[in-house]
């Protein structure tokens, strides 16, 4: 006998007329969740069993759908056993129903597994992307959108400031104004992390939490609850060593109607990685600061060395110990035909420094004009004085002013 159903069945009229397993083509997991109430109504009618909330407005996530489908399959199997000697048509419908219920469960389990595998992999990718953050502010600003990337429509990151919970950044899929409102509500109404808040217990235990009844729970942050209207959410602490430095919150999972334990575990995994990322970013900030301090220290050492070198030049300029060939009389003006040779004594950069020195610029101003460090300018000045045989800047400018270097 030929099979009459080749697509994923959705109504009782499309039940196969044979008991052979139908060839089914699963559709989008979200659409399958929406069809669960319909298949449960069909199962209730064929088994004569009340299978719970199956009205048009009934909502199911993966877990509740799987539990309901498994219960319907058991009821169909039990009813089929009762009809072992009954009408063939009724038995065939129950067999087809049982197959359909089982295949829906397999498909939903596979889709749930694939979605959760993707979420875990995306956590790893998100942490890898955050390695490019150069500062702590950049890191914090990027965290909420990364949380969205592995399975949440809304996310909030907060800092802990003197045991207070202060909102810092948020992301809401396709609703940036709500994200701004969340940050505004959380920052304008910081909450002391006492036993009143479930987040305080979370910090004490250093574990992520799931709050399934947010709207009816009087312990929830009231201003954030009013703004978000969240039904259930997950949260996780961000730790740096043994210190709690921040909080992550997320809700409205993209793979089901509501958040559950898996989402709590995923957010906790991400929060742990964020703790390491914060430590790494802070370390990089400190290394940059130390590098800048080292550069400043090196420049100061160069300045001191240059001062000693300048003093040595002044002391040696008036003695007879230097070879005559290396000495240039300080009082004589250079002949006009010596200007080219004077110019050839200095490098192009030294000539740039000398021109600015000749019009009275200080070393600091020369450094600013040439976009170099002041220590580099002092080094050039030292070389200029040595090459021109001058005891100081004024003498160098005076002796060779007409050389038009």
C-alpha positions in Angstrom: 0.0 0.0 0.0 1.3 3.5 -0.9 2.1 6.2 1.6 -0.1 9.3 1.4 1.9 11.6 3.6 5.4 12.7 2.6 5.7 16.0 4.6 5.7 16.7 8.3 2.0 16.1 9.2 0.0 18.7 11.0 -3.6 17.7 11.1 -5.6 14.5 11.6 -6.8 14.5 8.0 -3.3 14.0 6.8 -2.7 10.8 8.8 -1.1 8.0 6.7 -3.5 5.3 5.7 -0.7 2.6 6.2 1.2 1.7 9.3 4.6 1.8 7.5 6.8 4.6 8.9 6.1 7.7 6.8 8.9 9.6 5.0 8.8 13.0 6.8 10.6 16.2 5.9 11.1 18.3 9.1 10.6 22.0 8.9 11.9 24.9 11.0 12.2 23.9 14.7 10.2 27.0 15.7 7.4 26.0 13.5 7.4 22.6 15.0 7.1 24.0 18.5 4.0 26.0 17.2 2.5 22.7 15.9 2.8 20.9 19.2 -0.6 22.0 20.6 -2.3 20.8 17.4 -0.7 17.3 17.5 -1.6 17.1 21.2 -5.2 17.9 20.5 -5.2 15.2 17.9 -3.7 12.7 20.4 -6.2 13.7 23.0 -9.1 13.0 20.6 -7.7 9.6 19.4 -6.7 8.4 22.8 -9.6 9.8 24.8 -7.0 11.3 27.3 -6.6 14.8 28.6 -3.0 15.7 27.7 -2.9 19.1 29.4 -2.9 22.6 28.0 -3.4 22.2 24.3 -5.4 25.4 23.5 -4.5 27.7 20.6 -2.6 30.0 22.9 -0.5 27.3 24.5 3.2 28.0 24.4 5.9 25.4 24.5 9.7 25.4 24.7 11.8 22.5 23.7 11.7 20.8 27.0 8.0 21.2 27.8 7.2 20.1 24.2 9.3 17.0 24.5 7.6 16.1 27.8 4.2 16.6 26.4 4.9 14.6 23.2 6.4 11.7 25.2 3.2 11.7 27.4 1.1 11.6 24.3 3.1 8.8 22.8 2.6 6.7 26.0 -1.1 7.4 25.9 -1.3 6.4 22.2 0.6 3.1 22.9 -1.6 2.3 25.8 -4.7 3.0 23.8 -3.4 0.9 20.9 -2.8 -2.0 23.2 -6.5 -1.8 24.3 -7.6 -1.9 20.6 -5.6 -5.0 19.8 -8.9 -6.7 18.9 -10.8 -3.6 17.9 -11.4 -1.8 14.5 -8.5 -1.8 12.1 -9.0 1.8 11.1 -8.7 3.1 14.7 -5.6 1.0 15.3 -4.0 2.3 12.1 -4.7 5.9 13.1 -3.1 5.3 16.5 0.0 3.6 14.9 0.4 6.6 12.6 -0.1 9.0 15.5 2.6 7.1 17.6 5.1 7.3 14.7 4.4 11.0 14.2 4.8 11.8 17.9 8.0 9.9 18.1 9.5 11.5 15.0 8.6 15.0 16.2 10.5 14.2 19.4 13.5 13.0 17.5 13.5 16.1 15.3 13.1 18.5 18.3 15.8 16.7 20.2 18.2 17.0 17.3 17.4 20.6 16.7 17.8 21.3 20.4 21.2 19.5 20.4 22.4 21.4 17.4 21.3 24.7 18.8 23.0 24.2 22.1 26.2 22.9 20.4 26.2 26.1 18.3 25.7 28.2 21.5 28.7 26.6 23.2 30.9 27.1 20.1 29.7 30.7 19.8 30.7 31.4 23.4 34.3 30.3 22.5 34.2 32.6 19.4 32.8 35.5 21.4 35.6 35.3 23.9 38.1 35.0 21.1 36.7 38.2 19.5 36.9 40.1 22.8 40.6 39.5 22.9 41.0 42.4 20.5 39.6 44.9 23.0 42.3 47.4 23.9 40.8 48.9 27.0 38.4 47.8 29.7 35.7 50.2 28.5 35.9 48.7 25.0 35.6 45.2 26.5 32.6 46.1 28.6 30.8 47.9 25.8 31.1 44.8 23.5 30.0 42.2 26.0 26.1 42.6 25.7 26.0 42.1 21.9 28.3 39.1 22.2 25.9 37.6 24.7 23.1 38.0 22.1 25.3 36.2 19.6 25.1 32.9 21.5 21.4 32.7 22.2 19.8 35.6 24.0 17.7 38.5 22.7 18.5 40.8 25.6 21.6 41.2 27.7 22.8 43.5 30.4 26.3 44.0 31.9 26.8 45.7 35.2 29.7 46.7 37.4 30.0 46.2 41.2 30.9 49.5 42.8 31.4 49.4 46.5 29.0 46.4 46.9 26.4 48.2 44.7 24.9 46.8 41.4 25.3 49.5 38.7 24.2 48.9 35.1 26.8 49.7 32.6 25.8 48.5 29.0 23.0 46.6 27.4 21.8 45.1 24.1 18.3 44.4 22.9 17.7 42.8 19.6 16.1 45.3 17.2 15.3 47.7 20.1 18.2 50.0 21.1 15.9 52.4 22.9 15.0 49.6 25.3 18.7 48.9 25.8 19.2 52.5 26.8 16.2 52.4 29.1 17.7 49.3 30.8 21.0 51.0 31.4 19.3 54.2 32.6 17.1 52.3 35.1 20.0 50.3 36.4 22.5 53.1 36.7 20.0 55.7 38.1 18.8 53.2 40.7 21.9 51.3 41.9 21.1 48.5 44.4 23.1 47.5 47.4 23.9 43.8 47.0 22.3 42.5 50.2 20.4 39.3 50.9 17.2 41.0 49.5 18.5 40.4 45.9 19.0 36.9 44.5 22.2 38.3 42.9 23.7 38.6 46.4 23.3 34.9 46.9 24.7 34.3 43.5 27.8 36.3 44.4 28.2 34.5 47.7 28.1 31.1 45.9 30.1 32.3 42.9 27.5 30.5 40.7 25.2 31.5 37.9 21.4 31.5 38.7 18.1 31.1 36.9 15.1 33.2 38.1 12.0 31.5 36.5 9.4 33.8 38.1 10.8 37.3 37.8 7.5 39.2 37.6 6.0 37.6 40.7 9.3 37.6 42.7 9.4 40.5 45.1 13.2 40.2 45.5 13.9 41.3 41.9 15.4 44.7 41.1 12.1 46.7 40.8 13.1 49.3 38.3 14.7 46.8 35.9 11.7 44.5 36.3 9.4 47.3 35.3 11.4 48.4 32.3 12.1 44.9 30.9 8.9 43.1 31.9 11.0 40.0 32.0 9.3 36.7 32.8 12.5 34.7 33.5 16.2 35.5 33.3 19.6 34.1 34.0 22.5 35.9 35.7 26.2 35.1 36.3 29.0 36.8 38.3 32.2 38.1 36.7 35.1 37.2 38.9 38.7 38.5 38.9 40.6 36.2 41.1 38.5 36.0 44.3 36.8 39.3 43.8 33.4 39.8 42.2 33.7 42.7 39.8 30.6 42.5 37.6 27.3 40.9 36.8 25.9 39.5 33.5 22.1 39.2 32.9 20.3 37.8 30.0 16.7 36.7 29.0 14.5 35.7 26.1 16.5 32.9 24.7 16.4 32.7 20.9 16.1 28.9 20.8 13.0 28.5 22.9 10.1 30.4 24.5 11.9 30.9 27.9 15.3 30.5 29.5 16.2 27.4 31.4 19.2 25.7 33.1 21.2 25.2 30.0 21.1 29.0 29.4 22.3 29.6 33.0 25.2 27.2 32.4 26.2 28.9 29.1 26.1 32.4 30.6 28.1 31.1 33.6 30.7 29.7 31.2 30.9 33.0 29.3 31.2 35.0 32.6 34.1 32.9 33.6 35.8 33.7 30.3 35.0 37.4 30.8 36.8 37.3 34.1 40.0 36.2 32.4 39.5 38.7 29.6 39.2 41.5 32.2 42.4 40.4 33.9 44.1 40.2 30.6 42.9 43.7 29.5 43.9 45.2 32.8 47.3 43.6 32.5 47.7 45.1 29.0 46.7 48.5 30.4 49.4 48.2 33.1 52.0 47.1 30.6 51.2 50.1 28.4 51.5 52.4 31.4 54.8 50.9 32.3 56.1 51.1 28.8 55.2 54.8 28.7 56.9 55.4 32.0 60.0 53.6 30.8 60.1 55.8 27.7 59.8 58.9 29.8 62.5 57.6 32.2 64.8 56.8 29.2 64.2 60.3 27.8 65.1 61.8 31.2 68.3 59.7 31.3 69.2 60.9 27.8 68.6 64.5 28.9 71.0 64.0 31.8 73.6 62.4 29.6 73.3 65.3 27.1 73.8 67.8 29.8 77.0 66.1 30.9 78.1 66.0 27.2 77.4 69.7 26.7 79.3 70.5 29.9 82.3 68.4 28.6 82.2 70.3 25.3 82.3 73.7 27.1 85.1 72.6 29.3 87.2 71.3 26.5 86.5 74.1 24.1 89.0 76.5 25.7 91.9 74.0 26.2 94.9 73.1 24.0 94.5 69.4 24.4 92.3 68.9 21.3 94.1 68.5 18.0 94.5 71.7 16.0 92.8 70.1 13.0 89.7 69.5 15.0 89.5 73.0 16.4 87.7 75.9 14.8 88.5 79.4 16.1 85.4 80.7 17.9 85.9 84.4 17.0 86.5 84.1 13.3 83.7 84.2 10.8 83.7 81.5 8.1 84.7 82.5 4.6 81.8 82.5 2.1 83.3 79.5 0.3 83.0 77.4 3.4 79.2 77.5 3.6 78.9 74.3 1.5 81.4 72.5 3.7 79.6 73.6 6.8 76.3 72.4 5.4 77.9 69.1 4.6 78.9 68.6 8.2 75.3 68.3 9.4 72.8 65.7 8.5 69.4 66.7 7.1 67.8 66.3 10.4 70.5 68.3 12.2 70.1 71.1 9.7 66.3 71.1 10.5 67.1 71.3 14.2 69.8 74.0 13.6 67.4 76.3 11.6 64.8 76.2 14.5 67.6 76.6 17.0 68.9 79.7 15.1 65.5 81.5 15.4 65.5 80.9 19.2 63.3 77.9 19.6 63.7 75.8 22.8 64.3 72.1 22.6 60.7 71.4 23.6 59.4 73.6 20.8 61.7 72.1 18.3 60.6 68.6 19.4 57.0 69.7 18.9 57.6 71.1 15.5 59.6 68.1 14.3 57.3 65.5 16.1 60.2 63.9 18.0 61.0 63.5 21.6 62.8 66.3 23.5 65.6 63.8 24.3 66.2 63.3 20.5 66.4 67.1 20.0 69.0 67.4 22.7 71.0 64.6 21.1 70.9 66.4 17.8 72.0 69.7 19.5 74.9 67.9 21.1 76.1 66.5 17.7 75.7 70.0 16.1 77.8 71.6 18.8 80.5 68.9 18.5 80.6 69.1 14.7 80.7 72.9 14.6 83.3 73.1 17.4 81.0 75.5 19.4 80.8 75.6 23.2 77.1 76.4 23.3 74.0 77.2 21.1 74.6 80.9 21.0 78.1 80.5 19.8 77.1 78.0 17.1 74.4 80.4 15.8 76.7 83.4 15.9 79.7 81.7 14.2 77.8 80.2 11.3 74.8 82.5 10.9 76.0 83.5 7.5 76.5 80.0 6.4 72.7 79.8 5.7 72.6 76.2 6.8 
